[in-house]
């Protein structure tokens, strides 16, 4: 059972890395295509958002893989502390990326969406 969970965690981890790498390549390709068409500024804004989305999705999978890996590892205060540190760092990165992509704090999204609906 532990071997199957460990294998599944490795597969989820590989999927997270693949999404980050693939998202980087696709975002770069879309950026170059948009820039060549003549609008580098708008292409740059879309590039940052698309790149952030790819990294964000990959980080979510990596956090999930780390949590799955702890099921098979012997629980010690050191391993639990390491997992907690990794989850906190990756959660902070996810929060920062999401804020950058959306352009506002998470608790301001409903107000921002309401203001855009009025226009």
C-alpha positions in Angstrom: 0.0 0.0 0.0 2.8 2.4 0.9 4.6 1.7 -2.4 1.5 2.5 -4.4 0.9 5.8 -2.5 4.6 6.7 -2.9 4.4 5.9 -6.6 1.3 8.0 -7.0 2.9 10.9 -5.2 5.9 10.7 -7.6 3.5 10.7 -10.6 1.7 13.8 -9.2 5.0 15.5 -8.6 6.2 14.8 -12.1 2.8 16.1 -13.5 3.4 19.3 -11.5 6.9 19.8 -12.9 5.6 19.0 -16.4 2.9 21.6 -16.1 5.3 24.2 -15.0 7.7 23.4 -17.9 5.0 23.1 -20.4 3.3 26.3 -19.2 6.6 28.1 -19.6 7.1 26.9 -23.2 3.5 27.6 -24.2 3.4 31.0 -22.6 6.6 31.9 -24.3 5.3 30.8 -27.7 2.1 32.8 -27.2 4.1 35.8 -26.1 6.4 35.7 -29.2 3.4 35.2 -31.5 1.5 38.1 -30.0 4.6 40.3 -30.1 5.4 39.6 -33.7 1.8 40.6 -34.5 2.8 44.0 -33.3 1.4 44.4 -29.8 4.3 43.7 -27.4 2.8 45.5 -24.4 -0.4 43.4 -24.5 1.6 40.3 -25.3 3.7 40.9 -22.2 0.7 41.3 -19.9 -0.8 38.1 -21.2 2.6 36.4 -20.9 2.9 37.2 -17.3 -0.6 36.0 -16.6 -0.3 32.8 -18.5 3.1 32.0 -17.0 1.7 32.7 -13.5 -1.2 30.3 -14.2 1.1 27.5 -15.2 3.3 27.9 -12.2 0.3 28.2 -9.9 -1.2 25.0 -11.2 2.1 23.2 -11.0 2.7 24.4 -7.4 -0.7 23.1 -6.4 0.1 19.6 -7.6 3.6 19.7 -5.9 1.9 20.6 -2.6 -0.5 17.7 -3.1 2.4 15.3 -3.9 4.3 16.5 -0.7 1.2 15.8 1.4 0.8 12.3 -0.2 4.4 11.5 0.4 4.0 12.1 4.2 1.6 9.2 4.3 4.3 6.8 3.5 7.2 8.5 5.4 7.7 7.8 9.1 6.3 10.8 11.0 8.9 12.6 13.1 9.0 16.2 14.3 11.7 16.9 11.7 9.8 15.5 8.7 6.5 17.2 9.9 8.3 20.5 10.3 9.9 20.1 6.8 6.5 19.4 5.3 5.0 22.4 7.1 7.7 24.7 5.8 7.4 23.4 2.3 3.6 23.8 2.4 3.8 27.3 3.8 6.4 28.5 1.3 4.4 27.0 -1.7 1.2 28.4 -0.3 2.7 31.8 0.0 4.0 31.6 -3.6 0.6 30.4 -4.8 -1.1 33.3 -3.0 1.4 35.8 -4.4 1.0 34.5 -8.0 -2.8 34.5 -7.8 -2.7 38.1 -6.5 -0.4 39.1 -9.3 -2.6 37.4 -12.0 -5.9 38.8 -10.7 -4.5 42.3 -10.0 -6.2 42.5 -6.6 -6.2 40.9 -3.2 -8.4 37.8 -2.9 -10.9 39.5 -0.6 -11.3 42.3 -3.1 -12.4 40.1 -6.0 -16.1 40.3 -5.4 -16.0 44.1 -5.1 -13.9 44.3 -8.3 -16.2 41.9 -10.2 -19.2 44.0 -9.1 -17.6 47.2 -10.3 -16.8 45.7 -13.7 -20.4 44.5 -14.1 -21.7 48.1 -13.6 -19.5 49.3 -16.6 
